[in-house]
């Protein structure tokens, strides 16, 4: 990872983007940013409160603004799972870094996500988590420079695989 390069982690809620991001940043001596935290700071409330009080469209607008305002170097960035809904934001991120899709099987994600109601997940009313997975998967693949398949790998194994793949590219 060069001094001006960034690694952008994308994937479904529960894929471990934030946890992997911290470990990867330490491994690479890079900074770490979780864009969900930036969204909460900008809105002055939790992700779920934004969705409940202001709606999905407002949440997505704030998320897009946060992503477009991101101007970092030598940073591992963990995005929210819904970042891929904004072509403008994804183009900006792709221009400024290597996008890594942590591809986690649906069954694993469902096991990890205990409480969808408080997670701050951008999901249409009435849609299931499986439907969200099916909807987003092609978008993650579309924007990814690197795809890491998480078949019950440890956080450290995923971070090591990402750093190896980024070094090769």
Phi, psi and omega in degrees: 000120179286166183298331182257003184273153176233155172242124183251119181264127177234160178154176183292157169303135182093356180286344179092022183303314183291316181293314177298319182301317179297313181296317180296316179299317177298316181300322184265356184066035183250168172282166178225135176227133172254112186293337175300322178292323177295322178297313179299318180296314181298319183276340182074023178200169181293162178302315182295323178295322177300312182296313183293318187269327187246343177096164182296321182297318178295317178303312182295325177295314179297317179300315179298317179300315180299314182293319179291332179279349183292119180223089187230166175219147180052052185226141169265125183244124173261119180264161171290157182299338183268002180305328184291352177283349180251102177302322180297315181294318181293324176297317178299313181296318181296325178293335186247012180180179176264124182265125182244120177266117174272102186269102184250135180300148182305315183299322178293316179299315180298324178292323183282329183269099181277320188231092180292335186289335184247005188278342184079041184268133177277098181218135181294142177306132179091343179281147176269166176298323179297319178295321177298316178302312181296321181292318187276331187307314178297328179292317177301315180296322181300317185269345187289135168273328181225137175243123177254120180271119181263093175255078180057038175276154176283163177303316180296321179295319179294315179299318179296318180295319178297313182296324177294314182295317180296321179296326180287324185282000000 
